[in-house]
Amino acid sequence: MSAIDGEIKKGRKFEQVLEGARDVFLNDGFEGASVDDIARAARVSKATLYSYFPDKRLLFLEVAKTECNRQAERALSAIDPSAPVADVLRATADHLVSFSLSEFGQNVFRICVAESDRFPELGRAFYDSGPAHVHSHITAFLAQAVARGDLVIEDIPLAADQFSELCKADLFLRMVFGMNRRFTSEEINRVIDGAVATFMARYGA
C-alpha cells in the first residue's frame, strides 16, 4: 500500500484524539502505536477513533502537521520582524534549535525517515508542514531585510536554507545518532551565536 486510504472526518472529540495520539506516537513510534493504546490515551472508543481516522497514517500525519504548525505559530508570535536583523536571526535560530532538539522534533523526524520508503507521503507531509513552512517565513523575512538594505543576498531561498542548516551544526546529528540526549545552554548558544555570526559575515550589508 503506497497511498493513504480514507479521509479525515472531524467531530466533537477530534482534538482529544489528536492529543492522545500524540503521546502514544512519541512514546511508542509509528509501528509500536496500537489503535487500542491510542483510543485509551484519548479516552474514546475505537469506533470513534476510526470514524475520525480510518487509517493510522492519516492520524499520524494530522498529529505531525498540527504540532509543527503549533510550534511555527508560537515562534512567529514571539519574533518581531522589524527588530535588527541579527536579533531576528538569533530569535529564529533559538526556535529552530529548540524544535530540532525537542523530543517531538526528534521522534517525528525518526518516524518519517523510518517510514519514508513504504509511506513517502508521511515524509512529504512533515516536510510541507515543518521545514518548508519555516523556510517560507525565513525567506520572506530575508527579502524584507534585503529591501531595507540590511542584507545583500542574491539567492534568498538558498540563504534561507543555509541559515537553517547552520542551526543544525554539531548538535542535531549528535542527537540523531544517539550520542547525546541533552545539551547544555552553553553548547546550544555556541551553535546559535555561530549561526548568526556566520550568516551576517556572509550577507550583512
Stockholm file with secondary structure:
# STOCKHOLM 1.0

chainA/1-205         MSAIDGEIKKGRKFEQVLEGARDVFLNDGFEGASVDDIARAARVSKATLYSYFPDKRLLFLEVAKTECNRQAERALSAIDPSAPVADVLRATADHLVSFSLSEFGQNVFRICVAESDRFPELGRAFYDSGPAHVHSHITAFLAQAVARGDLVIEDIPLAADQFSELCKADLFLRMVFGMNRRFTSEEINRVIDGAVATFMARYGA
#=GR chainA/1-205 SS CCSCCSCCCCCTTHHHHHHHHHHHHHHHHHHHCCHHHHHHHHTSCHHHHHHHCSSHHHHHHHHHHHHHHHHHHHHHHHCCTTSCHHHHHHHHHHHHHHHHHSHHHHHHHHHHHHHTTTCHHHHHHHHHHTHHHHHHHHHHHHHHHHHHTSBCCSCHHHHHHHHHHHTTTTHHHHHHTTSCSCCCHHHHHHHHHHHHHHHHHHHBC
#=GC SS_cons         CCSCCSCCCCCTTHHHHHHHHHHHHHHHHHHHCCHHHHHHHHTSCHHHHHHHCSSHHHHHHHHHHHHHHHHHHHHHHHCCTTSCHHHHHHHHHHHHHHHHHSHHHHHHHHHHHHHTTTCHHHHHHHHHHTHHHHHHHHHHHHHHHHHHTSBCCSCHHHHHHHHHHHTTTTHHHHHHTTSCSCCCHHHHHHHHHHHHHHHHHHHBC
//
